[in-house]
Amino acid sequence: MVKKLNLPINQLKLIEYFKKLIPCIKGKWFMSDGCLLGHLRHNRSFIPWDTDIDIYLLPGSYIDKDMLKDQGLNHQKYYLCDKIYNKKNPIFKPKNKWTEFLDYTRVLPEHQGFNRYELLKASKLLYKEEYIEPVFTEIHIDVMYLEKYDGDYYYPYNYSNQNFTDYICYTNDMIRNIYYNEWCGLRVPIPYHTIDVLRMLYGPEWWKWSETEELSINDPVIKKN
């Protein structure tokens, strides 16, 4: 257990999971999303209310599942990623029109920079008759697998047929120049042009603590046809 960090107990536990996961990663990877935001905005730490860690694996990299099991961690595919956790019970993912819609709409380029909670809330209103609350473990690690195409990096929104989203997730410069920095007392790889990455993910005002622009269910992108 990490004792010197002034963090909630769930985040301290999550760091312990992460330290067990790191040796299981075979190949190149980097931290992004909420962890990257916490790194810059919250003094190289977590976003105060965060309950997960977000990492991306480059093409050819993978998680050694046998080694992961030896570390006492479990994995499960959920939406676009593997979720790593330490509970025996699987994460529950409902299968209906709501999850199909969310799988698709959450990666649209029109939704880059929106508050992801607001996207989920809006989609719940659209599919209120079919919405079922997903059941997550209280803390987990999200592992995304990037694919390279024409010099840039994307992630597929459908693992089975490897369809790519129609926008660049990370440019070659961001990935080619991955460098190490401190996060929660650990030395971790992060993408180059970090601020550009955060602008891409959370919009031009990524550094603000307040919620970003809210989505309306009447938005032409999100509403049903």
C-alpha positions as CSV (number, residue, x, y, z in Angstrom):
1,M,0.0,0.0,0.0
2,V,1.2,3.5,-0.9
3,K,1.4,5.4,2.4
4,K,3.0,8.8,1.5
5,L,0.3,9.9,-1.0
6,N,-2.5,11.9,0.4
7,L,-5.2,10.2,-1.6
8,P,-8.6,8.4,-0.9
9,I,-8.3,4.7,0.0
10,N,-9.8,3.6,-3.3
11,Q,-7.2,5.6,-5.3
12,L,-4.4,4.1,-3.2
13,K,-5.8,0.6,-3.9
14,L,-6.0,1.5,-7.6
15,I,-2.3,2.4,-7.6
16,E,-1.5,-1.0,-6.1
17,Y,-3.5,-2.7,-8.9
18,F,-1.6,-0.6,-11.4
19,K,1.8,-1.5,-10.0
20,K,0.8,-5.2,-10.4
21,L,-0.4,-4.6,-14.0
22,I,2.7,-2.8,-15.3
23,P,5.0,-5.9,-15.4
24,C,2.2,-7.7,-17.3
25,I,2.3,-5.1,-20.2
26,K,4.4,-6.5,-23.0
27,G,5.4,-3.7,-25.4
28,K,4.8,0.0,-25.6
29,W,2.0,1.9,-23.8
30,F,1.2,5.3,-22.3
31,M,-1.2,7.0,-19.9
32,S,-4.0,9.2,-21.2
33,D,-7.5,10.5,-20.7
34,G,-8.4,11.2,-17.1
35,C,-5.0,10.2,-15.8
36,L,-3.3,12.6,-18.2
37,L,-5.7,15.3,-17.2
38,G,-4.9,14.7,-13.5
39,H,-1.2,14.7,-14.3
40,L,-1.4,18.3,-15.6
41,R,-4.3,19.8,-13.8
42,H,-4.0,18.1,-10.4
43,N,-0.3,18.2,-9.7
44,R,0.7,14.8,-11.2
45,S,-2.0,12.9,-9.4
46,F,-5.6,11.7,-9.9
47,I,-8.6,13.9,-10.7
48,P,-10.0,14.0,-7.1
49,W,-13.2,12.0,-8.0
50,D,-11.6,9.5,-10.4
51,T,-12.0,5.8,-9.8
52,D,-10.1,4.4,-12.8
53,I,-6.8,4.5,-14.6
54,D,-6.6,4.9,-18.4
55,I,-3.8,3.5,-20.5
56,Y,-3.3,2.9,-24.2
57,L,-1.3,0.1,-25.8
58,L,0.4,0.6,-29.1
59,P,0.0,-1.9,-32.0
60,G,1.8,-5.2,-31.2
61,S,1.6,-4.6,-27.4
62,Y,-0.5,-6.8,-25.2
63,I,-1.4,-7.8,-21.7
64,D,0.1,-11.2,-20.5
65,K,-3.1,-12.7,-19.2
66,D,-1.4,-15.5,-17.4
67,M,0.9,-13.2,-15.6
68,L,-2.1,-10.9,-14.8
69,K,-3.8,-13.8,-13.2
70,D,-0.7,-14.6,-11.2
71,Q,-0.9,-11.1,-9.9
72,G,-4.4,-11.7,-8.6
73,L,-6.1,-9.4,-11.2
74,N,-8.9,-10.2,-13.6
75,H,-9.7,-8.8,-17.1
76,Q,-12.8,-8.4,-19.1
77,K,-13.7,-6.8,-22.5
78,Y,-16.2,-3.9,-22.0
79,Y,-17.1,-1.5,-24.8
80,L,-13.8,-0.5,-26.5
81,C,-11.4,-1.7,-23.8
82,D,-10.2,-4.3,-21.4
83,K,-11.1,-3.6,-17.8
84,I,-8.6,-4.8,-15.2
85,Y,-9.9,-5.4,-11.7
86,N,-9.4,-7.7,-8.7
87,K,-12.9,-9.0,-8.1
88,K,-14.0,-12.5,-9.0
89,N,-17.5,-11.3,-10.3
90,P,-17.5,-10.2,-13.9
91,I,-18.5,-6.6,-14.9
92,F,-22.0,-6.6,-16.1
93,K,-22.7,-5.2,-19.6
94,P,-26.3,-5.1,-20.7
95,K,-26.8,-6.0,-24.4
96,N,-29.6,-3.9,-26.0
97,K,-30.2,-1.0,-28.3
98,W,-28.9,1.4,-25.7
99,T,-25.5,-0.2,-25.5
100,E,-25.2,-0.5,-29.2
101,F,-26.0,3.2,-29.6
102,L,-23.5,4.2,-26.8
103,D,-20.8,2.0,-28.3
104,Y,-21.1,4.0,-31.5
105,T,-21.9,7.5,-30.4
106,R,-19.2,7.9,-27.7
107,V,-16.4,7.8,-30.3
108,L,-17.9,10.2,-32.9
109,P,-15.7,13.1,-33.7
110,E,-18.6,15.5,-33.0
111,H,-18.5,14.4,-29.3
112,Q,-14.8,15.1,-28.7
113,G,-14.4,17.6,-26.0
114,F,-17.8,17.0,-24.5
115,N,-18.3,15.9,-20.9
116,R,-18.6,12.1,-21.2
117,Y,-21.0,11.9,-18.2
118,E,-23.3,14.3,-20.1
119,L,-23.1,12.0,-23.2
120,L,-24.1,9.0,-21.1
121,K,-26.9,11.0,-19.4
122,A,-28.3,12.1,-22.7
123,S,-28.2,8.6,-24.2
124,K,-30.0,7.3,-21.1
125,L,-32.9,9.7,-21.8
126,L,-33.1,8.5,-25.4
127,Y,-33.2,4.8,-24.4
128,K,-34.9,5.1,-21.1
129,E,-37.1,2.1,-21.8
130,E,-34.1,-0.1,-22.5
131,Y,-31.4,1.5,-20.2
132,I,-30.0,-0.9,-17.6
133,E,-27.4,0.5,-15.2
134,P,-24.0,-1.2,-15.9
135,V,-22.4,-2.7,-12.8
136,F,-18.7,-1.9,-12.4
137,T,-16.3,-2.8,-9.8
138,E,-15.6,0.1,-7.6
139,I,-12.1,0.7,-9.1
140,H,-10.6,-0.6,-12.3
141,I,-8.0,0.1,-15.0
142,D,-9.1,0.7,-18.6
143,V,-6.8,-0.7,-21.3
144,M,-7.3,0.6,-24.9
145,Y,-5.6,-1.0,-27.9
146,L,-4.6,1.4,-30.7
147,E,-4.3,0.5,-34.3
148,K,-2.0,2.3,-36.8
149,Y,-3.3,3.5,-40.2
150,D,-1.5,5.8,-42.7
151,G,0.9,7.0,-40.1
152,D,-1.5,7.9,-37.3
153,Y,-3.2,6.0,-34.5
154,Y,-6.9,5.1,-34.1
155,Y,-8.9,2.8,-31.9
156,P,-11.6,0.5,-33.4
157,Y,-15.1,0.9,-32.1
158,N,-15.8,-2.7,-32.9
159,Y,-13.2,-5.3,-32.0
160,S,-14.7,-8.1,-34.0
161,N,-14.3,-6.5,-37.4
162,Q,-11.7,-3.8,-36.5
163,N,-13.7,-0.9,-37.9
164,F,-11.9,2.4,-37.2
165,T,-13.3,5.6,-35.9
166,D,-13.2,8.3,-38.5
167,Y,-10.9,10.7,-36.7
168,I,-7.3,10.5,-35.6
169,C,-6.9,9.7,-31.9
170,Y,-3.2,10.3,-31.7
171,T,-0.8,11.6,-34.3
172,N,2.5,9.9,-35.0
173,D,4.4,12.7,-33.3
174,M,2.5,12.2,-30.1
175,I,3.3,8.5,-30.0
176,R,6.8,8.6,-31.5
177,N,7.9,10.9,-28.7
178,I,6.4,9.2,-25.7
179,Y,8.4,10.3,-22.6
180,Y,8.4,9.4,-18.9
181,N,7.2,11.6,-16.1
182,E,6.0,11.2,-12.5
183,W,2.4,10.4,-11.7
184,C,1.3,9.5,-8.2
185,G,4.9,8.7,-7.3
186,L,5.4,6.3,-10.3
187,R,7.4,6.9,-13.4
188,V,5.0,6.4,-16.3
189,P,5.0,7.1,-20.1
190,I,2.8,9.9,-21.4
191,P,2.3,11.2,-24.9
192,Y,4.2,14.1,-26.4
193,H,2.3,17.3,-27.2
194,T,0.3,16.5,-24.0
195,I,-1.8,19.7,-24.1
196,D,-2.8,19.0,-27.7
197,V,-4.0,15.6,-26.5
198,L,-6.0,17.1,-23.7
199,R,-7.6,19.6,-26.1
200,M,-8.5,16.8,-28.4
201,L,-10.1,14.8,-25.5
202,Y,-11.7,17.5,-23.4
203,G,-12.0,20.6,-25.5
204,P,-10.1,23.9,-25.5
205,E,-10.9,24.6,-21.9
206,W,-9.7,21.2,-20.6
207,W,-7.9,22.9,-17.7
208,K,-11.1,24.1,-16.1
209,W,-12.6,22.1,-13.2
210,S,-16.2,22.9,-14.1
211,E,-18.2,20.7,-16.4
212,T,-17.7,21.0,-20.1
213,E,-20.5,21.7,-22.6
214,E,-23.6,19.6,-22.0
215,L,-25.2,17.5,-24.7
216,S,-28.9,17.8,-25.4
217,I,-31.0,14.9,-26.5
218,N,-32.2,17.2,-29.3
219,D,-28.6,17.6,-30.7
220,P,-28.7,16.5,-34.3
221,V,-25.7,14.2,-33.7
222,I,-27.1,12.3,-30.7
223,K,-30.9,12.2,-31.4
224,K,-32.5,9.2,-33.0
225,N,-33.2,9.1,-36.7
